[in-house]
Amino acid sequence: MLAVVHEATPAFDAALARLLGRGAADLDAVEPAVRAILADVRARGDAAVLDATERFDGRRPEALFTRTYDGAGALARLPRALADALTEAAARIARYHERQRTEGFRYTEDGVTLGLRVRPVARAGVYAPGGKARYPSSVLMAAVPARVAGVADILLATPAPDDLLLAAAHLSGVTGILDAGGAQAIAALAYGTATVPRVDKIVGPGNRYVACAKRLVFGDVGIDGIAGPSEILVLADATADASLVAADLLSQAEHDEAAYPLCLTTDAALADRVAKETQRQLAQLPRRSIAEASLRANGVVLVVASRTRMLTIANDLAVEHVALHVESPDEAFDAIPAIGAAFVGHATPEAAGDYLAGPSHVLPTGGAVRFGSPLGVWDFVARTSYLRYDPAALERQGAAITTLARAEGLEAHARAVEQRTRPQR
């Protein structure tokens, strides 16, 4: 089920090439339908959102948007252990993201005062999927950083929220809930309707319709990125425990049939043990059919000759989650710049990052960690440059400014300086 492929074989080259190109998600197939939904919501507002929800989900919400959800009551209705776990997770996520807050700055140099003002966006939209599973953890991981950033109005879009999601919303500081999912929810957040306020930024993962909608509304509103299927890369050497490697692979495989459970190892014997152990553990999973489809479609163990080669390929793959089941794991981490989130050492399961550790689990996928970052406070702030010249400073710099302006053929720029530095006639 989990393919084992050895280096220096044609199968290895083909597998690696496919994985390196995995970020090319096929959104083109759904784009015409998504464009139609976006246009309809933009034209008809709430009615279009309700019609689309009825068409795709078979339900028509009585209240599309509310600010009076019973989050505190929902938290109280949960089993005590679950409520306590959610509360602890929210607190840990907040403590981690408080360390990401940055202040602006201002300094004066030769009569020129320069600075940077950092402010939160006024309103953010958080999308939480409602398909194969409900993810209160994603509500916490997206909304808590927004709250820490200082966003005053945080709207959650999710279809038919239950007590678990309402409790997570309450703990996260969500101020309004849109009872809808899919492209229609993204459209409502991006454009606004009679009842749904327009947001400044939309964050959170979803299916390809949601991803396509986020891509198309970008520019009218900010987004965190285009999320694809979840993925994990486990690096393993002779010190690794095959049962733990298999457990980490399956923790991602059960997310989605399209997930990528990947392993890179320098130990051929370990690769075979991992494949067998994955099959054994798979048989005991409640979501076996989903995990099995993921393993069949995208699961692979790549066997390479050296640690250096393993680290090089790991960096080339630029994977969302990387688990380091190797000797000297911190040294391995330092050698791989392109990682979304690293799980360092045998005792660190990827699941800890999904739920409780603290860093947001909303991460770039499909190789986007080459240029992207985990969701954080920085996603919910805008920055403004500050410039103030005193007259003497402009006199000193005026000639350089006008020289550069005229080199670009922009005479009005030069004259705007000269109007300030030459005596008026």
N, C-alpha and C positions, 0 to 999 in steps of 0.2 A: 504493500500500500504506500509506504513512504519510500520513495526511490532513493537508492544509494548510487552515487555517480562518482567515479574516480577521475582524478586529473589525468591529462595526457590521453584522453579518449575523445572521440567525436561527440559522444553523448554529453560529456562535461562541457565542451565548448558551446554546444547548442543550448544546454540548460542555463549556462551563465549568460549567454547573449539574451535569452528570453527574460531572465530576471533583471538584467540591466535595462531592458526596455519596458518594464512593467508599469511605469508611470503614465504611459500613453493610454489613459482610460478612454473608452469609446463613449464619449458624450454626444457625438454627432447623431447617433441613431435616435436619441430622445429630444434633440434640440428643437425640431419643429413643433412637437407637442408642448414643450416647455414654453416656447415663445408664444404660443397661442394662449396658454394659461396666464402668462404674465400680462399680455395685452388685454385679456378679458378682465383681470383684476384691476388693472390700471383704469379701464373704462367703466366698470360696473361696481367696483369696490366690494363691499360686504356680500352682496348678492352673488357675485362671481366666486368668492371664497366658499360660501355655503354650497353653491351648486357643485363646485369641484369636489368638495369634501363628501357630498352625497354621492357623486358619481364614482369616486375612487375608493371611498371607505365605507359606503353603504350606511351613512349616518348623517344627520343634519343637526348640529349643535343648537340647543335652545339659546344659549348665550355664547356668542362667538368670542367676545373679549370681556374680561372682568378684572377689576382691581380689588375685589372683596372676597377672594378665595379664602377658605378656612385652613390655612397652613398650620397654624398652631394646633387646631383640633385634629388635623390629620396626623401630626407628629404624636399627639397623645393617644391616638387610636392604634398606632403601630405596636407590635410586640416590644417589650421593654429593651430586649437585647438589640433589636434592629434600630430602634430610636436612638439608643446610646451610641451605636456604631456610626449612624449618620451624623450625629452631633459631634462625635470625636473627629470624624473625617472633615467636617466643615471647619472645625477649629484648627486642625493641622494644615489644611489647605490655606487658610487665612494666614497662619503664622509664616508659612513658606513664602507666600506672595507679598506679604508686608515688606520683606527684604528686597523686593524688586522695585519698590517705589523710588523714584528719583526726583530730586528738586531741580528747578532751573538754575541758571547762574547769570551773573552780571559782573563785568569787569571794565575798567577804564584804562586805556593805553594811548598816551600822547593826544589827549583831548577827544578820543573816540570811545564812547561807551557802547559795549556790545553785550548781548545776553540772549538767553533762551528762556521762554516761559512754557511750562508744562501744565496742561490742564486736562481733566477727563472729558471725554465726549459727554454730551448731555443725555443721550438715550442709546442703549444697546439692546439688540435682540439676540437671544440665545435659542438655538434650535436643538431640540432633543428628539431623537427618532422614536417612533411608536410602532415599528414593524415586528420583526421576529422576537424582539425582547424590549423591555423598558429599562432605561438606564438613568436612575436617579443619580448615579455617580457622575454622569456627564453634565447634569444640571449643576452639581456642586463644582465640578472642575472648570466650568465655563463661567458661571455666574459669580462665584466667590471672588475670582480675580477682578471682575468688573466692579464689584462692591469695594474691594480694597483699593482699586484705582480711583474711587470716588465718584463713579457713575451714579447719578441721582435716580435714574429711571431705567430699570432692567426688566425687559419683557421676555417671557418664556413662551415659545411656540412649541406645542406638543399636542398630539391628538388624544382626546379623552383621558386627561390626567387622572390617575388614581391617587389614593392617599400617600403612597410612597413618593410619587413625584411632587405632590403638593407639599409634603413635609420637606423634601429637599429644596423646593423653591423657597419655602419659609426660612430655612436655615441659611440660604444663599443670599437673601435680600432681594428676591424677585418682587417687583412692584405691580406686575400685571401679567395675565396669562391669556394667550391666544389659543383657543381650542381648535387647532387645525395643524396639519402637517403637509408635507410635500411641497411642490413648487408654488402652490397657492399661498402657503404660509410665508414663504420667502418673499413673494410678491407683496403681500399685505404689509410685511415689515419694511420692505424697501420703499414702497410708494405711499403707504398710508391709506386708510379708508375712513369712512364716516365714524367708525368706532375704534379702529386700530391706529394709534399714533405712528407716524413715520420715525424710524430709528436712524442713527448715524452709522452704526456698525452692526453686522450680522456675523455671529460666530457659531461654531458647532458642526458636528458631522451629520451626514444623512446619506440616503441612497443616491443613485446617479441622477435622478430627477432633481433632487435638492442640490447636488453639486453643480449640475448644469444651470439651475436657476441662479445660484450664487455667482457663477461666472458671468451670467448675462446681466445681472443687476449691478455688478461691480462698476463703479463710476458714478452711479446714482447714490450708492451707499458703499461704505467700506466693508471688506470681508477679511476673515482670518486666513483663508486659503481654500483650495479645492481638495477635499478629503477623498481618498480612495479606500480600497479594502485595507483592513488591519493587517499588520505584518510583524513578524518577529524573526530575528536571526540569533541563534544560539551558537556561540563560539565555544568549542569543546576540545580538550586535549586528553591525554591519558589520565589526568587527575579527575576528570569529570565522572559523575554518577549518571549512568544511562537512564535511570528511572526519573531523575530530576530533569534531565534534558528533555525527555519525552513529555513530562508533565508540563514544562514551559511551552513546548510546541503545541500541545493540545489546548492550552489555555487561550491561544490565539485562534486555532483552527475552529473552535466551537463558536466563535463570533459570527462567522459568515462563510458560506460556501466558496466565496471568492478570496478568503484570507490567504496569506502567505506564511506557512510555517516552515522556516528554513534553518538549516544547521550547516556550519562549516567546521570541519575537524581535521586534525593531523593524524588521527588514529583510526585506521581502517577497521580494526576489531571493534572499537567503540561504535563506529557507524552502524555496523550490523546489529549490535546490541540495542542501539537506539531505535532502529527500525522495528525490531521485535517487541521492545518494550512499549513503543507507541501503539502497536497493534493490540497488545494485551490491555493497556489502559483504555484504549478506544472502546473496547467491548463493554466497559462498565459505565460509559457516559450517558446521561439522559439525552443529551443533544448529539448522539452518535451520528445521525444521518448528516447533520450539518458539518461536523468535524471530518467525517469520512469523505465528504465531497470536497472539502478544502484540501485534505491530504492528497486525494487523487488528482485534483487539478493543479495544485501548486506546491505540494510538499516535496522537499528534496533534502538529502544530506550530501553535501559536496565534500569529497575527501581530497586534501591537498598534501603536498610533500613537506611543507615547513611552516613554522609559526609566522615567518615574515610574509609568506604568500597568503596565509590565512588573513592576516591583518590588512594586507593590501586589497584583497578582494572585498573584505568587509567594508572598507572605506569607499571602494568603487560602488558597492551596492547601496550605500547610504540609506540604511533601514530605519524605520520608525522606532522599534524596540530592539535593543541589542543586549543579550544576556551573556555575561562573561564567565563561563564555567572553565576557567583556565588557571594555570599557575601564574602568579604575579598579575592579577587582573587589573590593578591600577596602571601598571606599565602598558598593558594591552589597550586600556581605555585611552591613555595619552597618545597612543600611536594611531588612533582612528578619529580624525576630526569630525567626520560626517556621521553623527549619531543623533537620533531624536531624543531618546532617553536611554541611559545605560543602567543595567542592573548588575552590579559588580559583586562577584563572588558567588559561591555555591548556595549561600544562605539567603540570597536576595531574589525572591520570585517576582516575575513581572506583575503578578496579581497585586502585590503591595503597591505598585505604582498606579494601578488601575483604580484603587479604592481609598487608600489610607495614608500613604507616605507623606504626601504634601504637594509635590509638583503636579501641575495640570497634566492629565493624560490626553488632552487634545493636542495631537502632534502631526507634523507633516508626514505624508506617506508618498509612496511611489518614487522615491529618490529625491523628494523635495527638501529633505534635510540638508542637502548640499547648500541651499540658500535660505532655508526657512528655520523657524525656531518653535519650541513649544508655546502654546497659548500662555500669555502672561499679562501682567499689568500693562506692559508696553503696548498691548493690542487695544487698549481702551483709553489711550491718551492721545492728544494732539499737541504739537509743538509750534511755538511762534518765535520767530527771530526778532530781536530788539536791536535797533541801531540808532545812535544819537551822536551827531557831530557838533563840536563847538566851532565857531567861525575860523579860528586859527588852524584847527586840524584840517578843515576842508581846504584852506589855503595851501597847506603843506602837501596834501594829497591830490589837489585838483589837477595838476598837470598830468599825473599818471592816469587818473580816471579819464580825462579827455583824450589822452593819447590812445588808450585802449578802445574807447567808444568810437573814435574816428577810424581806427584800424578795422573795425567791424562795419563801417559805413553808417553809423548811427549818429548823425549830426545833432539831432535834438537832444540826445543824451549828453553830449559834450556841452551844448549850450545851457542845459539845465544846471550844470556845474558852474559854468562861467557867469551865469546870471547872479550867482551868489558870491563869486570871488572877485569880480571886476566892479569898479565903481560905476554906479548907475548914471546914465546920461540924462 
